[in-house]
Amino acid sequence: MAQLISSFAFLVVLLRAAILCLQTVAVGGVIFFAAVARRSEQRNDDLIRSAWGLIRYSALGLALAELFFIITNSLVLSYSGEIPLQNVLGANFVSAGALGMAGAVALVGWPQTWRKNLGLLPLLPAAMIITASVLTSHSASRVEGRWFLMTLTALHYIATAAWIGALPYLLLARKRIADDQPKEEVLRGFSRLAQISVAVLFLAGLGMSWKLVGSWDALYGTAYGVMLSAKIVLFGVLLLLGSANFFIVRGVITPWTAGATSLLRFGEVEIGIGLSVILAAASMTSQPPGADLTGDRVSLHEIAERYKPRLPRLTSPALKEITPSTEQMAKDAASTGKALPVAFVSSAAGINIDTPADRAWSEYNHNVAGLVVFLMGLLALLSRSRYFSWAKIWPLAFLLLALFLFFRADPENWPMGPNGFWESFAVTDVLQHRAAVLLIIVFAVFQYCVETGRVKSAGAALVFPAVCALGGVVLLTHTHALVNIKEELLAELSHTPLAVLGIIAGWSRWLELRLPQQNGSRRYLAWVWPVCFILVGLVLMDYHEM
């Protein structure tokens, strides 16, 4: 039952992420037409059809996400708190979800005859969607300063939609508006809107941080504060991209040539990183605000002690010294005619699941993996120079990583443990790990072919940056369900920089591949993502748990 509730809780976080992303795109489209593409000459049939298709599909996805959010949250409360379902249906999140669904359905069914001359009427269902999201945020649950925080949260959501959510519609306008004059007017109008949105985002975020984090030691001493720090770093990256677009807009000359193409490419990355920040915000909803965690905070001294530089661990404890997995303990007990209870406390049962050998095993795994990633990044960096063309073999370092994971991810199975090769596939986790190893091998060979020119497709080259960016997002939104809140934070402190570096590496490589040849930024971006890999390797090599 505990595992089921935990799975439901994780599903709630995923649904919250989907709600925030979909509402950003749907509301962003409404704001784009209300504030940027207002005049009839800026709205041809092609743009209206494609843009409203995106609004409708986003709104439909939002309505479904709200529905599943209500169902999942109701089941979690009903089973975990033993609350009758009819009582759960009177909760705040149910009425808020219903309000959001109503606004989304209104956009889905918006009459086609009204879309050419929209006016301000679609802002009403957009306001319903934003209000519903605010009512299920941390701000609505506060006792002191609730209305102040809810206002800041609403402004934060609106500004995010007006900037990140409206960007896809700007890219559509870039393609669908034929005449240069209205196209340039739309571009300049969006630039002004984005500048206002950035200012509102910064001020609203500052006010929310002041209330929900409360102090500097909560910024680095709580998991909520660490996630907020990651958001701030990615927001800084977005500002750099926005600045590049601002200067491009100021220098655009018709007809639209390289500058407009660069604008399009920077816009793609702004959308990607912007959605990553939104997903991180959704993950923060599963953490209590830093201002509420006045005890058990991690101090700077504890952080410095845990992560002070040291040589990587290159020796591993013997397999017999580490604690077997729960599945292996149950199997061993069954082989002797015994059975573990359905739920038990490991320490009460005489089992220590956090021995020095267990921690040393984990450190060795992280450090060696970091050494491989460091080597990969170094080779990728060398391959940027024409003097080291042989270093294009860097993707083959993934083969070393796959081999290492095959041996170390599941030590109780073949070839190290007592379980046979085919027998090990009966365990779901092991099957997933073996499948991941196989995917890494395929990816290594595939990327090697891309780097050496054996595969020349432009789409194939984008697989690597997409995987990097996606992996960073998954790691950023991953939560660590540890018993000790300090251990949870210390784990976050090692994983969060890896996630941010992965996102930056992926999107910098994306830009390097997508920007036009005459854009001078390409040669700098070619060095950014290998450096990110080197830094990932260094962080992993410095990972330790004691």
Steps between C-alpha positions, in 0.01 A plus 500: 500500500786740583655441158161558335451830684855605412432426132176698515683793662763497223221489243347810661831684451511395133142615448578832667792540259273425206243754625757778533655433157169468316347805670808702405461414131120538490488829690809620315315465169208708627735772627691498170187583301373747759825694549721440194315390184202729548437639155328317216799528264704307756247214508471310176297181478811283501625650829157486664454136401842379619513716815150413613575136435786526751278687748222242472729197534676658798166581661372148436812351659457742791139393557601133505795571731271688740255209498770241571647731765166508683459121475856419611505750786162373619623141503818596688302685769233235522741208546775669704274700731205257502273791407166415337505581130194725525688716754807516276289636215435813707869583519650816354698321228179347360321834456821659366547217254141531385554873440813429296320231300215743424742762369688245291180354353387854409817548296464158336146582389563863409283573193695507176315808376630701798869421452572758231377789718589373844501815709553454874228240560734195496683655796206390719560122468875572519440678832300199623795272418752724681270535802460123527876453497554767765243335729708178503835673558703544818374858522136397548595277793668776699335652806689829510523719193286263293347757265831675446667171407209388283519829307874454446444140389234606251734766358776240483280259301372774268849632428626146431216444253556840334869423446563125475144399410466760223834411339364206294241736348772751413683223314176411322451866404856505366402224257136582427500880449614566145550879500812638665339809655235328716749223577752752636226678697403173667863432582555839658171477689601166646840640594331772708265246658793272588690786665198583718453131581863460609467797735175364647650151535802636683305722741226244569757225546698720738192567711398133507854393595507754780183349649543128417876468554548772754877494554832430332563184703165361379614561141785250531384314813168359372403295194246768402773764504737285294236448232431873502873561450493274194205700365694823551800365306280388209316833512839666454561285192160606366594864551814446291292350220242776530776761481631340181150515352460862610813606310393295199163677497668841519716410203253313280500628142240393248504267319543262794818301458758367744384720790144371482623140476716549809198647678304187418777273633543698822122488542504119479751483784312759707192279478696190599677656798184688601302176517787346701463780755124439513558129564739590782228724645259206490752288687526771767130454577587163656745670740400711801606867469838575654345750741308211664811287559662687786666183633719232342648747253840419360768751594776632276749314717320169441489564126869590496589188695298271275622647171853612574730400210663159531635230275234272349448158656647244262478195725175318565391291798436134435151398399454294816555811715202698370139463607287301254193659345155450651406268213812292559432481875147376428633241254767376742241474778263304276777256404537407869126459549454839665336820386556864582198683646306726267643803681797507734753742647842397377682603820249310717551194281875519555571632150707812444432637153748789528833339585840652415534233232166603344609862487842409364334291227281797400796740505706269280215475249458878481873573486583252226199612294625856547844400375344361182287813446805721564694307235206534261481876553876541457495309171198701382686821585808387307284400204399867461854570376615393154826375654321223690255365244560150635320607822170469317495150649371657823152341474663156540566592863129422548594134440726511807214650700258231378747222591553648846126533565441143382730369773427746780132602476365164622781323690276217622454379142725338240793539449582612858213365709328165562207557263543356152497703177148413387368485855599863560262623229202391711556802729345818357775737622773279360319472167482880483871533581598244234279676246669831591843343443388377159370847410831658605688260270270579207531872574881480512521335159240735354669818626842373385356465150363855521832647622706326233261591218373150434149628577443840340136570590444834676224341704731220615751756629230652723441172686804550724411852625137397545604203716733722707231762561235239581733316736572825682129574538429150635782535754385850597144388570607180677429497874697302757277329757757462777410473867754758619416843357867601514600196295224589254641849458860380470389268221321790330814712528690248288224421250369852433827635349514191277148570378570867426823414316317234297233749393759763405710243313203374300368837393843650425570206267152547348581865425840411357331268251201721418642851472593621150864467399555877498396538864818552703347342813546153354874487568449588867214253547722226359708527820215543750348153500832306525594717798163412657585130461840556662332675794246214531791257520672709769182519709453123479864433584463712812179324609518341844261403776722501808 
